[in-house]
Amino acid sequence: MTGVGLCLPQLGPHVRADIVAEFARRAEAMGYEALWVQDHFMYPEKPIRGYGGTDRLPPHQYKSVFAPTEMLAFVAGITSKVRLGTSILVAGNHWPVPLAQRLATIDHMCDGRLIVGLGVGWNAEEHIASGTEIETRGRRMDDFIPAMLACWQEDPVSYDGSIFSIPSSFVNPKPVQSPRPKLLSGMWSPDGMARTAKWFDAWNPAGMPIGKVQKIVAGLNEQRTADQKPLEVYYRSFVQGPLAPRAADGDNMAALVADATACREAGFVELTLEHNFWQDIEKPEDWLDVPERFLPVVEAARG
């Protein structure tokens, strides 16, 4: 069965702790499968790189973003069934050993409901502020993943890679999930696709025709070893895309229901709905209508 996930209220001026808590409770009670966060922490006034490969400024919602791992820890304490995931953590914003500890801690707080999504990111200024380089983000990711995974192995942990080194140490806690939380790839480039086939359990495409997703995943599965399961798909649909005009019908419901039906027929694990860029969020309380309003998508995904 294909489930439907929601992105938590996280971006923009209309996010409050009480709204996040009530949103999470309502989403879980109404049968949504997962709650997701993304990873940005600053909005450059004069960005070096345009948004999404263009010369445009990033969406204004990125001027305020609640921190992802802290949000998941908060929501872990007020939910009991819904999965909690990162879509996507930018590896250049983090370092593998402390991130491994934080993620394992969240996995304990939510009793094994965590999904770990990773990507290489697009914000050059965030890399600069993190002490990393966007120009080498792919090579850094190639060493980041095995370094982080090493931390979840049996102690003492050690790792010696091209970028990261971990002296023989005890790194705890280990995740609740065995052997580890599911890894979700948010990468798109040819090199990123190769990393997805090599290291990850699932892929997180967005805004791509579903038939094309199926073809790409079939090709990636051919690259996987015999002991790897086929890649799962967590497909992402925007109620209103970043910088996109508002849908004529307000909430794009017909298109989202069609996406849900297509995802179910394709055998995808989940359709994730993104509302953080939706112009109908005009005040904090507007977030609380989202879970009930989009139940038709849940029904379509279930068939």
C-alpha angles and dihedrals in degrees: 000000000000115000131203123231131193131214111237120242098270113131132066136016098304101071122113132165094242091050092050091050096049092043090054093048093049094046092052093046091051094053105258111159103218146007119217141199133191132211126246130121110176141036114216115224092211107018120209090215127037122241117272095356093306135101092252126115116249117266112282091240088076090069087085122030126165112228112265106222092043090051092051092049089052094048092045089065096054100042133059110184113023117096117244121214148170115233092199136349110190108229092210089063091059147044119231103236100049090040090052089053094048093048093047089050091053090048088057092046092054095037096242102321097121126121115190115214119187135185141161099246135216106235109103094187092056089054091050091049090048093052094249135109125242090206091065098036094116095051089045090053090053088062097032096065099053091042092054093044090051088063090061093054127092116298136286091058122199135167136175115188139154093272109008129053127185116194113220102286147145108255115187156220101037116209120272090232117081125256088358143302117294113272117225120196122217094182127122111173122096090256089046091052090052089052090049092055092046104044113013138082098205144015128228110206120176132197094000126127108265093229089056090050090054092052093048093048091048089055092047091050089057088060094053125099124250093257094055121091119229114276116266120222126228102185119202125212126185119222082204119001123231108280090358123132118257115268115258091238093048102239106036088232098156092053092047092050088051090051090050092051092048092048090052092049090048092052096242116165096226148001110213119204119212117205101161092100096041114124091213088074095089099146135014095262091059088075091065093065093057102083095052096037093057098046090111087070090053091050092050092050091052092047 
